[in-house]
Amino acid sequence: MNATLYRLEATRLLRTHTLLLLVLAFAAFGAVGPLLVHFVEDLVRLADPQGELAGTDLGLPEMTAAEALGSHVELVAPLGVLLVVLVAATALTLDASPGRSVFYRSRVRGTARLILPRVALPALAAVFAHLVGALVAWGTTALLFGAPPLAAVLAGALLGGVYMAFAVAVVALSSALVRNTLAAVGLAVLVLVVFAGVGSLPFLAGWSPGALLQGLVLPAAGMPLTDLLPAVATTAVLTAGVLALALNRSAAREV
């Protein structure tokens, strides 16, 4: 039965084209981010229809591969993570409909068997989409700025995937606390924003889950990925704790 639930969730992601749309969105971020950096001066001048900046040295610094990949991350951090939250919430809000809730809970023994496939498959989809986006960002950056080391960039993207899994776990908890899909999305986004705010504090920046998204940028900037090991440890512990709490709350919920 457990393997059947994993196959069912995989089929849902494929047949509803959810995985395809997620991959296409991240691929678009991977192309647009470096292009924005490459054409930043042209975009600034386009914003000056009166020509007041004509002949003016804008004093913009020379753009590098690190800035190009960083621009991709700046798109992924709000928009990509929001898409992942939406995909996960669609899978995890089992109790939004009383009929569906009774159907699943009366046929699946144990909350973990019911919830874990709906956490694992969206998380894998998010990691895969993030890797595709990183590959597109690397390729676009290589064409425009020179090629940073591909293996290191993909390794950094995998660290960003750890953050995506954490985001899905947060959605699992929010779905266990509220029934409505939009409410679950709003609560999950609020929690992630709070974590991002706390992580912006200088003495916590290296331990913040959100720091893992910068793993894509560090190789191009000449920095080691080992700098993110504290953030990996924090995120792993938080993910396990949040998921355990989500399973506990979901098991205690009355249909």
Secondary structure by P-SEA (a helix, b strand, c coil): caaaaaaaaaaaaaaaaaaaaaaaaaaaaaaaaaaaaaaaaaaaaaacccccccccccccccccaaaaaaaaaaaaacaaaaaaaaaaaaaccccccaaaaaaaaacccccccccaaaaaaaaaaaaaaaaaaaaaaaaaaaaccccccaaaaaaaaaaaaaaaaaaaaaaaaaaaacccaaaaaaaaaaaaaaaaaaaacccccccccccccccccccccccccccaaaaaaaaaaaaaaaaaaaaaaaaaccc
